[in-house]
Amino acid sequence: MNPVLANIIIILILVIALSAACFYIYKEKKNGRHCIGCPMSGSCPKKRTDCSKK
C-alpha cells in the first residue's frame, strides 16, 4: 500500500471520529445536559454547572 494513501486513510478516520464526538457533544448540550458523562447530568439543578459538588 502506498504510504500517502495510508496517511490519507488515517486522517479520514480521525476526522470522522472527531466529527462524531463534536456532534454528540452538540446534541447533548442542545438537550440541556450540563455535565456530559455525569450520571446525574439529566437531573442536576440548573443553577449548578459542576456535577462533582454534592
Steps between C-alpha positions, in 0.01 A plus 500: 500500500619846415611693814317811381176303466547354849546850643185621326299208640628567853417871471149420373439263793614767747281766338196270513562414866545866595188601308295230674625615843419865423152405376436297818606793722285741298198268523538452878542874564193572287304254718594709805757274663758699697758231572533253216597160635385576855245241616285779646527729199130482422391574858753757620349833607528757224684747726788256549740438216745278689376146561787420736346719773234330711 
